[in-house]
């Protein structure tokens, strides 16, 4: 997240982490983890499904 120039989507995070983003079932757990981090205030979830750092 901090390497990104701005807000990113779960698909972009998955590409960097090496997750097969063409399969939705592989992407949903990652999206859930990002939402969990946003709930814990480690990330910020924007209304349009984008994520960014809290800093």
Helices and strands as residue ranges (DSSP letters): H 10-17, H 24-39, E 43-45, E 51-53
